[in-house]
Each structure stands twice: as structure tokens, then as C-alpha cells.
Amino acid sequence: MRGVRWRRIASQVGRSVAVWAVSTLTMLVLAGILPEFRLRSENGDSATDIAVTAAFGAGVFGLLSAVVWPLLVRLLLLVPALVLGLLVFFLNGALLLLALNLNPAERGAAEPETAVVVAAVMSAVASATGAALAVRDDDAYRRRLYRLSDRRRRRSGPPCPATPGTVFIQLDGVGHDTLLDAVGRGLMPTVARWLDLGAGGRPTHRLTPWRTDWSSQTGASQLGILHGSNHDVPAFRWYEKDTREVVVCNRPTSAVQLQRRAVEYAGHGGLLTVDGASRGNLFSGGADQQALVLSIAARRRSRENRSRDGYFAYFSDPANAVRTALSFVAEVGREIGQSTRARLRKQRPRVARGGLYPLVRAFATVVERDVVVAAVTGDMLVGRTAVYADLVAYDEVAHHSGPASRDAQKVLERLDRCLALIENVAEHAPRPYRIVVLSDHGQSPGETFRSRYGLPLGDLVRAGCGLPVPRRAQRTRSGAEARAAVRAALRIPVEEAGEQHRPGRSAEPIVLASGNLGLVCFPDVTHRMSKEEIDARHPALLPTLANHPGIGFLLVRSEKHGGVVLGAYGAEIPLADLDDNPGPLAPFGPGAAEAVRRTHAFPHTADIMVNSVHDPADGEVLAFEEQIGSHGGLGGAQGKPFLLSPLGLTPPVAEGEELVGAEHVHRVLRRWLRESNGPQVPLEATEEERAA
């Protein structure tokens, strides 16, 4: 036993020496090619002196990185993750300058901007070297995980139970058919192995499709999944006449309001109220541990919402921080190259991808992914009972590149590697874990309404009302979920144009877009207008919309029938008759009538609900936003997400039944937690949860 211990010590010392040697060689090479970085005195030194200077500098830099860097990160815990990611280079460069100045011979020197480059390269090389050596030593990798696990358990208090924990990983925007297609193309080998879609293995998971509500977007789906209720969430954004405000699901203040309503309506705090963690989500789910959660971004910073777990664990390693920062820069360059190539090839459909979008994409596909995955692995090592995390990378890229584009497929490959990492960490956790992967919605392809017809929905509504239409069509701002992650990281409740508080009541209609779902409201009327009232005020409006080739159907309130669906050629079907005569809902498949009726009953449903046309042959829709991969309404793959669950859990639904709605998914996940660990959600919400 003592011999094994000494061999381990010798192996660890050997790896440290190897990393030190490679870092020294890297510093020598950089000194040779960078004119503003030197390792010799002004009078010149021998090769031996230069080598000693490099070895000293590399050793001190490595020591400072191991000791001082975690302290710096802990002091900067109040700095949002994105900001810290941008500071990584400068902090690392400062450590290198300090290492050079500590040399008693005073030989080394570098300009500050050069020190940033040298520190970044050295950290990346040291990380790569250490990773390569760790691959050759599985015992070292396991010991590191066990040490982290022991350290986290000591900080967390009593030992965790032996019952299984559950990790829920949400792949934002990945539809059921998209997942199967990616597995078939060999892009997601981890998922393929779980499903055993190859030859001669044994499956460990089952794949179940489920059907979203009419509002097929993260706000409605995740609120229902995490809190058990998405009642009165008719779209991604909508106008509320009683408060005279536009509610937007990815606005921090709106997220707080929606979560409070869901807690009151459902009567409990959420799926994660018992020893839970929420990572990268719009809502907390009642979890005590939260990181990059939008509904806490509007609160004043405190010890409770510092996003400490995962954030500190990840950035406390300077190699991780530098790797993420370098990957961020590389992803920005990749997006610029891909968008330039698409523009030069005149690909269609295509949307603008300039401005801040390359930075938003890089945040979603690199920073958010790295921080969230690190937080999840930390939760597993400490033995938490339930973890729910959202990875928004695919959804963001698919919005602008297309759901089936090569750009989006590359993201799926990286997400599969994240699942493999989480699976690997589960083997070293202090309790067994069941990994459940699910999506909140899919994405439907298609060009934008504006690009096909030359005007946005808002201008069409104005024309139908007899109001002047601008000569130049205005772009409709895109509201992708990644912007919510950026807001959560920066804690800046940015308002979108046209979505501010409206102090007065205007006679002009408010037109909002949620993917291929449009909403029209008349703010000067305090109640939901009926078809009869709209016809009396604007006789041409409803016929203009219903007969437009880009619009599939309308939903309006009717004084005679309660609610009616309107379509082309004068189609008018009462909601009660849709099962026998779906009329314009026929192309949208089964469940459309049920979804429309449910939304009609919401208190804040718009005066006119507009759903774009849908082509069942190719699954295309027409987004009212600037997106060529969209979701938010009915039609195509956007309404068919998936639930990938271990076979050790009971089936989500009985054979022959269908999983319908986010609230139904919540009940399934809650049942799985109860089967493993007893009751997870109190019967009633506490006063603290209601006020949160």
C-alpha cells in the first residue's frame, strides 16, 4: 500500500515537472518570436542564464496561477461571468508580469500587451499538456474527481443519501426529429449509445416525443416544466391591458413576475425545491442553488444570487478561464466567417447576422455552456438531489443559420460531448445519478414573413386599419433565448424597442411577434375586443389578415360563439366545433384545436392571435421575427420536442398515450423525483416562495 502511495506521488511530481518543462520551452519560443518580450538583461546573457530565467518565470507563473488566481476570482465573484471572461486575458497578463518581476536577477521584461499574449499562450499550452498527461493516467483523473467530491461534501455538511439523484439537461430548441437525424448522421454518439441505435448493444434510455402548447417557446415550456404551470402565457411577448405593459419572457423583471404567478397558481415552489440546483434557466424552479438564472438577475446582488457554484469552480482554474476566453474569440471569428460565406454565396433564406450577434452567439455556445456544465458537474460531485440546466447553444445558432444547417449540426456535436462529460462525472459522484435529457421545443425552418412579402406583420395590420404604412419596412427584433443568458450574466435588464412601459392608451394597435405567432392588441380598449367590435371599428382588418397567403389562421373572441377561428375565403369556425371541422387548423395536425382553446381561455390573450401559414410537406413556417429557424406558434417541428429518460425510470406515459404540454412534463419529472427520493414538492408554497 505504501508503495502504491509513493508511485502516485512520483507520478504527480513527474506530471508537474513535465508541465513546467513544456511551459519553460514555450516561454523560450515566445521570447524568440516576440520582440517586446525578453528573457535577458540589456547587456546580454548566456544561453544558460536565459534558460534559467525562463524556468524561473514559468515556475513562478504556474505557482501564482495555482495560488493567487483562485483568490482573485473569489474577490471578483460579484463580477458577472461574461465580464470576468473578458478580464481573463488582462488578469493573466498581470500575473506573468509579476512572475517576471519576482526574478532576483531582473532579466525578464515584457510590455503589458505582450504579457497578455504570452500568458494566454502559456496557460493554453500548460492546460493542453496537463490534459494529455491526465488522459494517460486514468487513476489521476479519478483521484482529482474524488478530491473535488470530498472537498465539496465537507463544505456542504452531512453526507448525501444513497438514493439516486437526477440531472435534467435541457437542449434548448432541439426537436425530436432533429435529435434522431443528428444521431443517424453520427453527430451525437453518446445519445446513440444510450438509445442503442447501432447493432448489438443494450439501450439504457428511451426516447419520447411530447407536444408543446400553442406558445412553443422557452418561457412557456420551462415555466410549465419547472413550476408546474404556464397558465396565462400566450406567447413569448404580449401586452397586458390592466398594467399597460408588454411582458417579455426573457426580460428579468418579467421573469420574476411570471415565476411569482406560476408559484401562486400551482401552489408550490417548483420542481427543485428540495435540495435542487437551477443552472442557466429563465426560472429558478424553487432551487436554493442558482447560476445564470434570469429570474434572479433583476434582484439586487447578494450572497444568495452571486452564481457562486460552477462560476467560481470554473474560473478559479486559469487554464479553464483562458481556454474559454480563447474559444470565445474563436467562435466570434467562426461566426463572422460563416455569415460572410453565406452572404457571398447568396444563400436563401438568410437573415442579418451582424452587430452584436457574433458576441451573443459566442456567449451562448462557449461561455454559457462552459459555466453551466461546470456548475452541473459540481452539483453532482456534492451530491445534490435534483439539477436542471439549460444549454441554449443550438437554439441560438439555428435561429440565424437554420435548424438543419451545418453550423447548427456542429453545435449538436459539442453538446453531445457535454453529455459525455456529465456521464463520466456521474461515475465518480458520491451517489448514483440518472441523466434525463429533454428539450423545451423544436424549431421550424422557413424564410421570414417580411422577406417573402416585403412588409412585416405590423405594417399589414396598419394597412388593414387604414393607417399610414412606412415606405421602408421596419425589421422585427429577434428575441432568441441566448439574449436571456446574456442578461442573466450581465444583470442588465435591457429593454427592447417598443417594449417599454406605456403610460397612455393609444388608438393605434400594438403588434408583437413570437416566432411565427403574432399578437394584435388595441391598448385604448380595456377589455379583450370581440370580433364584432373589431369589425365595427376596422371593417377591413380581419378579412385582410385572414385572406393573406402568409397567414394560416386567426383567433378572436366572439360575442356569439365565445371564440372563433378565422381563415381564408370567409372561414369562421367556432372553437366548440373544431374537433368535427378543424377548418384552417387542419394543416397543423392533431392537438391544434386543444392548444387554441386553452390559449383562448387565458386572461391576457391578445385581441387578435395570428399564426403564420404552415406547409406540412416541408414543415416550413413564416416567422414574424428575423429568424430562419423559428418557434413560438403552431406548425412543424417547433411543437415536437423530446424527452430522453433512463430505462430505470417508469415510462413517462402509458403505451398508446401522448405526452401533451409542459405541465404534463412537470408532473412526469416530479413523479420520477418522488419515486427516487420521496415527496419533492410541498403541497403549498411558503410565504418566502410566494414573495420570491
Disulfide bonds with the S-S distance in Angstrom:
none
